[in-house]
Every structure is written in C-alpha cells, then in structure tokens.
C-alpha cells in the first residue's frame, strides 16, 4: 500500500481543496502545504434548481451558470495545472501536486442553496415541482502533468487516485440529503471534454439517478424470485462462462457484459460483495490500482492508429438508504468510437426511444481486449 497524506485548504471563494500526496517532501510531514489562493474571486456559485419531469418521474438539473464554464483553453491557461507563475494563478495554488480534489467552480449540484420559485413549482403548476439542486460536484486531478493520461500513470499514483475516490465517497455519502455518489472520468473531445488536463469528477446527487433506479428495480425483482443478489449473480455467471472475461486478478475481474450496448464496453467488479469504493480493504485497493491501469492501457491499444481511446469510466456505487443492499460496486468503461475516425451516434432509436442497437458483438469486444493484453 502507498502511504497517502491528506491536506485540506480553502480556495479564495470558500470552496474546499484537498491534496492527496504519496511523494516527498509532503507525505512524511516534513513539509506542509501552505500556498494560498491569491485570486480575487466572486462568491462560489450557489445551486441551480431541479425540475421534475412529469412524464418520466426523473429530476432534471437546471444549472444555467455552466454555460460560461471554461472551454478548451490554451495549455498555458489550463485551470487544472498547478500555479507555477504567480501572474497566472489556477485552481490549484501550489506549484506541484500528486492528486488534488476541489469543488467544481461551475457545479451542477452545490451545497450552497440557491433560490427556488414561490410554492416550489414552475408557473404555479403542481405538475412541475422544483427543488434546489443541493449536492456536491468535485474535480479530481490525476496528475500535475498537463499532457498525462490515467493509463500513463505509475501504480503508486493510480493507488493514490483510488484512495482519493474512496475518501470522497465516504465523505460525500455522509452529507445530509445525498442519495448517491458517482466517481467518473470523461476523456476525449468526442465525449465532450472541455479541459484536456487529466482529471475526473465526483457527483453527489440529491436523488437516485435514473440508471440506478432501473438497476435497483431489476435487482429487487431478482431477489424476490431467486433470493440472491443480481450483480453478484451476473459476475459469477460471467466468470463461469468465461467467453467475455477480459482479465482476472485474485480480487477483481473484468468482463464485457453479455448485452453490451457500446462498440467498446467493459465492466470491472470486485470478487467480494461491497457497496462502494470506501468499503474496499487495503489489498483490494492495491490490486485495483494495478488492474485498472492494465484495463485502460488495453483500451488505448484497442484500435490500430488510435493512441488515446475516448471513453467514459464510471463507478456505479450502492445508493444511500434502505435499498443500499441491492447495489454492488462495479466500474463501467465505454467508448463512443466504433472505428478509427467514426463515432457511434445515438440517433433516433437510442436517443428518442432508449432502444439500443450495438454495431458489434460483446464476444468480439472481449476477444480484442484479451488479444492486446500487456
């Protein structure tokens, strides 16, 4: 296990920033992080609102302040790089870091409540309830190197990211009103990334998300009919079949799901039943740091001529509350790239009706991911 030192400070507008250090001189307590944010910033953004979609029963966040967020800045203007020139201060006041987490300056959900319409409805109509979009959105920077990628990190840094994910999951899950915590990374402009610096995000939602609601409903039906855990049974079935297994460790397995929707998709799950990243023990976190790097490196080799596969990698964690036992930790990584230079567009059937068509077979995806093992 890599020793990690956690140090918390505040940015100029009151947002939290947390450093996770595994390198000297910070990890052994010989040097403290004392750099201050010198920027003259306005008050941190308050929450937008959430409106209930009467047709689906789903909450939709309305965060108009995000329209002005930073979009593909030049490298020397990157807000996620460390502050190495005092004339150009960034979101990170220090001149270097291992892993750093801070509250998003343009959050979809915030712990600072904003105004809602009188009566808590839109236009006075009970069909359209409105609530403050209370929660938390955080940015996780994986490296101070602007040109790096997660797949290029060493194992110690990967392990530190795992520690940061687990720490933020525990802290955010404990907040009043939070019902689900989601750690994820978007990579590549094809995905919609607006900052190239290697980073991910953590969302603490004030509701259970639609995908998780569907999963929980399926898991509840499965438990009633079989008495067992759906996600546990899926993992066991994939390991037994073996045809879509991509890699196996002593405590983790990666597989392409039997009904994969994306042209590249793989799931990674622990062998032990745990609800979230915070529940992983030290040895499970250690192995995860290794197997996750191997998985991402294979993804970067998936297509000849594509050095960095655009992807979304998201950790599905059990929600907070009385349905927590129905959830089980697992990672989903997928790409919208169906061939070099060609994207899978979610057109009429997928976007309009939610009816998916995959352009390849899960077995072919798995075979390719085995073929390009390190």
Protein Blocks (a to p, Z undefined) as FASTA:
>chain_A
ZZddddddddfkopacddddfbdfklnopaccfbdcfbdcddddddddddddfknopacd
ddfklmmgcehiafklockbccfbfklccfblbfbdfbdcdddfbdfbdcbdcdddehii
ahhiaklccdddedddddddfbfblkbcfklpcfklmmmmmmmmmmmmmmmmmpghiabd
cddddedjklopabfbdcddddddfbdcfklmmmmmmmmmmmmmnopafklmmmmmmmmn
ommpfbdcfkbccdddfkbfbfbdcddddfbdcfblklpcfklmmmmmmmmmmmmmmmmm
mpghiabacdddddddddedjklmmpccddddddfbfbghiacdddfklmmnopacdfbd
fklmmmmmmmmpZZ
